[in-house]
């Protein structure tokens, strides 16, 4: 079960596989304890400030109020770069956690961006709630640079823009500008 | 009580009067469209976007078949674009490439007629702005303020006599400038034909044909779900991008802003695909993956609108 909970945190389970660990989290105190421990390890590894004591209760209460959205779990965008080595046993995980928490206390903060799915911050989720949280993360996609490849789409798009009727072909300058843009692939 | 009600009513009426499009402003907008369609001119304009500016030369020779236009970028590498009613040729010296976009069906080109200006007033409040001198011309400003957050606003300055557009500013809902076009020099009428010749250096460059043909994506199981209010599909084609596999392109527009949805198979792609959103001036590009296909949404609209259209793309096998 511990391996499954770890896989759940890493968004590695799909539809049918999700059921078992989620059910366990709903009824089994040990499973919930494992879930919390793995998140503590994750928080320590990612250099996140530890959550307040009653955070679990407050997040759960907020989730209970939110509308239920069911959607697919996102793919590689959401997949956190988390080590798999803490899957084998709870003991090893605990030792690692203690070691890392101790180390993190003295290590300089790395100001890491919160790349991990919000799922990892919401303990005791029900299946539908996992999907809802994951969904909200998709609403803020990564910022990408404009590349030479983007220019092909811009040229193709420009040809059909009604803006041409208003302004002549001046707006076309946007589609060839990318070639001189600093950000190139 | 009745006095309060009266004051409230007055405020509401005043508010409405301020928000609604005026016939005078709509007539000015029509005048700009007509000038763009009928005038011949040469000029130099500056394109501003963020802290970047780029100067270009433009020439247009009006004619019965829609006329011919040429744009030359004067800063950096000398990129040039030649446009007739049914063909666009981009000359890109850096890659020694000519990109040709030829329409087999000229009707596919979505020209906005001056008569259609009234429908713009459904999504924008068109009002009169100030008068101002630009590049030696006395100009009248016309402001298009969007009625919702789904599109950008525009401020246009046009020559008071001819209606020729001398300056155009795109702004977001906070009034911040997204991009701006300003003529620094303009001569109306009398354009020598040699100003519209293709660049001589381009002989021997690689030619990439877009091979545009009509398409119907709905029949292959693809759909773009709930669309943005006011945006309707104006065209749907199959085309080539680079020398890769064919791509389907659907264009949605509210009459002024346009958003293109490109769908292409992921298989066979050599370069890395990155999921996310990129911006240049008033254009946002949103990339995502659906059913092992790459979906790229390009639009002159706020990032949230471009993303919203992109997120409704669906595939249901038939």
Interface residues (C-beta under 8 A of the other chain):
Chain A: X75 X76 X77 X138 X139 X141 X142 X143 X144 X145 X146 X147 X148 X149 X150 X152 X153 X154 X155 X156 X157 X159 X160 X161 X162 X163 X164 X165 X166 X167 X168 X169 X170 X171 X172 X173 X174 X175 X176 X177 X178 X179 X180 X181 X185
Chain B: X32 X33 X36 X37 X45 X47 X49 X52 X54 X56 X58 X60 X69 X71 X73 X75 X76 X77 X79 X81 X83 X88 X90 X92 X94 X95 X99 X101 X108 X109 X110 X111 X112 X113 X156 X165 X168 X179 X181 X210 X234 X235 X239 X241 X242 X247 X249 X251 X253 X255 X256 X257 X258 X260 X262 X271 X274 X275 X276 X277 X278 X279 X280 X281 X283 X285 X286 X287 X288 X289 X296 X298 X299 X300 X307 X311
